[in-house]
Amino acid sequence: MILVGELSLWIALLMATWTTTVSFAGGMQARPDLIKSGERAMYATFGFVVLASVGLWTALFTHDFSLKFVASFTSANLPKVYLFTAFWAGQEGSLLFWTLIMTMYAAIAVFTNRDRNRAMMPYVTGTLGVVSLFFLMTMAFAENPFERLDWVPADGRGMNPQLQNPGMAAHPPMLYLGYVGTAVPFAFAIGALVTRQLDAQWLGA
């Protein structure tokens, strides 16, 4: 599952590139086939990010210390609840968690607007694709949570003691749910500007 997760991260990058490209192209050329393809690619991006996340969680719970991220933020005796929250204990995992929430919001926005706001949706989908693509590229080329060590340690360094409390376990997800969610109204604002729908109707999206 870990290898599947690592591969899924790269496929998600390809899917985000596709949804960005064909969504904007479909909107500018009034091509329903490209628009639909972009929306489906957004669903696929979310699906592969889910697989990548499951892969990292699998590595955390199985103590795969061959991964730099697992060895850096967990240990063999870390309680299971903190093995779960170790997902966002470091920058690489936090970026993947951010992208998971981002693509989830994007997929929901596309699905709930499948029959409305059709003129602006290609640009909404494309904008959400751009944001998702940025984080996926950052992980793929700079902060990869699946980066492997040259040698496998017997145990990990363990989690920062300050993070081992219920408050800090819940704080990042609550923070991310709010911050990441602002990308959706931003994408609709871009869509409204491009299509010149400057009334308040799209605010109900």
C-alpha positions as CSV (number, residue, x, y, z in Angstrom):
1,M,0.0,0.0,0.0
2,I,2.9,2.3,0.7
3,L,4.2,1.9,-2.9
4,V,0.7,2.5,-4.2
5,G,0.5,5.7,-2.2
6,E,3.8,6.9,-3.5
7,L,2.7,6.2,-7.1
8,S,-0.7,7.8,-6.5
9,L,1.0,11.1,-5.6
10,W,2.6,11.3,-9.0
11,I,-0.7,10.3,-10.8
12,A,-2.5,12.9,-8.8
13,L,0.0,15.4,-10.1
14,L,-0.7,14.4,-13.7
15,M,-4.5,14.5,-13.0
16,A,-4.2,18.0,-11.6
17,T,-2.2,19.1,-14.6
18,W,-4.9,17.7,-16.9
19,T,-7.8,19.3,-15.0
20,T,-6.1,22.7,-15.1
21,T,-5.3,22.5,-18.7
22,V,-8.5,21.2,-20.2
23,S,-10.8,23.1,-17.9
24,F,-9.4,26.5,-19.0
25,A,-9.2,25.3,-22.6
26,G,-12.8,24.0,-22.5
27,G,-14.1,27.3,-21.0
28,M,-12.3,29.5,-23.6
29,Q,-13.3,27.3,-26.6
30,A,-16.8,26.5,-25.3
31,R,-16.0,22.7,-25.5
32,P,-18.4,20.7,-23.2
33,D,-16.3,17.6,-23.7
34,L,-13.2,19.3,-22.4
35,I,-15.1,20.8,-19.5
36,K,-16.5,17.4,-18.5
37,S,-13.1,15.9,-18.8
38,G,-11.6,18.5,-16.5
39,E,-14.3,17.9,-13.9
40,R,-13.7,14.1,-14.0
41,A,-10.0,14.7,-13.7
42,M,-10.7,16.7,-10.5
43,Y,-12.5,13.7,-9.0
44,A,-9.6,11.5,-10.0
45,T,-7.1,13.9,-8.4
46,F,-9.0,13.7,-5.2
47,G,-9.1,9.9,-5.4
48,F,-5.4,9.5,-6.0
49,V,-4.6,12.0,-3.2
50,V,-6.8,9.8,-0.9
51,L,-4.7,6.8,-2.0
52,A,-1.5,8.7,-1.3
53,S,-2.7,9.6,2.2
54,V,-3.7,6.0,2.9
55,G,-0.2,5.0,1.8
56,L,1.4,7.4,4.3
57,W,-0.9,6.4,7.1
58,T,0.0,2.8,6.4
59,A,3.7,3.6,6.6
60,L,3.1,5.3,10.0
61,F,1.1,2.5,11.5
62,T,3.5,-0.2,10.2
63,H,6.5,1.7,11.5
64,D,8.2,1.8,8.1
65,F,11.3,3.7,9.2
66,S,12.7,3.4,5.7
67,L,10.7,6.6,5.0
68,K,12.4,9.7,6.2
69,F,9.1,11.2,7.4
70,V,8.1,8.2,9.5
71,A,11.6,8.0,11.1
72,S,11.6,11.7,11.8
73,F,8.3,12.0,13.6
74,T,7.3,8.6,15.1
75,S,8.8,5.8,17.2
76,A,8.0,2.2,17.8
77,N,6.4,3.0,21.2
78,L,4.3,6.0,20.1
79,P,0.6,5.5,21.0
80,K,-1.6,4.7,18.0
81,V,-3.7,7.8,18.3
82,Y,-0.5,9.9,17.8
83,L,0.6,7.6,14.9
84,F,-2.6,8.9,13.2
85,T,-1.9,12.5,14.0
86,A,1.8,12.2,13.1
87,F,0.4,12.6,9.5
88,W,0.6,16.3,10.0
89,A,3.4,16.4,12.5
90,G,6.0,17.5,9.8
91,Q,6.0,19.7,6.8
92,E,5.8,16.9,4.2
93,G,2.7,15.3,5.8
94,S,1.1,18.6,6.5
95,L,1.3,19.4,2.8
96,L,-0.3,16.1,1.9
97,F,-3.0,16.7,4.5
98,W,-3.6,20.2,3.1
99,T,-3.8,18.8,-0.4
100,L,-6.2,16.1,0.8
101,I,-8.6,18.7,2.2
102,M,-8.1,21.0,-0.8
103,T,-9.0,18.3,-3.4
104,M,-11.9,17.1,-1.3
105,Y,-13.3,20.6,-1.2
106,A,-12.7,21.0,-5.0
107,A,-14.4,17.7,-5.8
108,I,-17.4,18.7,-3.7
109,A,-17.6,22.1,-5.3
110,V,-17.5,20.6,-8.8
111,F,-20.1,17.9,-7.9
112,T,-22.6,20.3,-6.3
113,N,-22.4,22.6,-9.3
114,R,-22.7,20.0,-12.0
115,D,-26.1,21.4,-13.0
116,R,-25.7,25.1,-12.2
117,N,-23.2,28.0,-12.8
118,R,-22.1,26.1,-15.9
119,A,-20.6,29.2,-17.6
120,M,-18.1,29.8,-14.9
121,M,-17.5,26.2,-13.7
122,P,-14.6,25.6,-16.2
123,Y,-12.7,28.5,-14.7
124,V,-13.7,27.5,-11.1
125,T,-12.4,23.9,-11.8
126,G,-9.3,25.2,-13.5
127,T,-8.5,27.6,-10.6
128,L,-9.0,24.8,-8.0
129,G,-6.7,22.7,-10.3
130,V,-4.0,25.3,-10.2
131,V,-4.1,25.5,-6.4
132,S,-4.0,21.7,-6.1
133,L,-1.2,21.5,-8.7
134,F,0.9,23.9,-6.7
135,F,0.9,21.7,-3.6
136,L,1.3,18.5,-5.5
137,M,4.3,19.9,-7.3
138,T,5.8,21.1,-4.0
139,M,5.5,17.6,-2.6
140,A,6.7,15.8,-5.7
141,F,9.8,17.9,-6.3
142,A,10.7,19.4,-2.9
143,E,8.9,18.0,0.1
144,N,8.0,14.4,-0.7
145,P,6.5,12.5,2.2
146,F,7.6,9.2,0.6
147,E,11.3,10.1,0.5
148,R,13.4,7.1,1.6
149,L,16.5,7.0,3.8
150,D,19.8,5.5,2.6
151,W,19.7,3.3,5.7
152,V,16.9,2.1,7.9
153,P,17.2,3.0,11.6
154,A,16.0,0.5,14.3
155,D,13.7,3.2,15.7
156,G,12.4,6.6,14.9
157,R,13.2,9.9,16.6
158,G,9.7,10.1,18.0
159,M,7.1,12.9,18.0
160,N,7.7,16.3,19.6
161,P,6.3,16.0,23.2
162,Q,4.5,19.3,22.7
163,L,2.4,17.7,19.9
164,Q,1.4,14.7,22.1
165,N,-1.8,16.1,23.6
166,P,-5.4,16.1,22.4
167,G,-5.5,19.8,21.7
168,M,-2.6,19.8,19.4
169,A,-3.9,16.7,17.7
170,A,-7.2,18.4,16.8
171,H,-5.8,21.9,16.2
172,P,-4.2,21.5,12.7
173,P,-7.2,19.8,11.1
174,M,-9.6,22.5,12.4
175,L,-7.2,25.2,11.2
176,Y,-6.8,23.6,7.8
177,L,-10.5,23.0,7.2
178,G,-11.0,26.8,7.5
179,Y,-7.9,28.0,5.7
180,V,-8.2,25.6,2.8
181,G,-11.9,26.2,2.4
182,T,-11.2,29.8,1.3
183,A,-9.9,28.5,-2.0
184,V,-13.4,27.6,-3.1
185,P,-14.9,31.1,-2.9
186,F,-11.7,32.4,-4.4
187,A,-12.1,30.1,-7.4
188,F,-15.8,31.2,-7.8
189,A,-14.6,34.8,-7.7
190,I,-12.1,34.1,-10.5
191,G,-14.8,32.4,-12.5
192,A,-17.2,35.3,-12.0
193,L,-14.6,37.8,-13.1
194,V,-13.6,35.9,-16.2
195,T,-17.3,35.4,-17.3
196,R,-18.3,38.9,-16.1
197,Q,-21.1,37.5,-14.0
198,L,-20.7,40.3,-11.4
199,D,-24.1,39.9,-9.8
200,A,-24.7,38.1,-6.5
201,Q,-26.2,34.9,-8.0
202,W,-23.0,32.9,-7.9
203,L,-22.6,33.6,-4.2
204,G,-25.2,30.9,-3.5
205,A,-22.9,28.3,-5.1
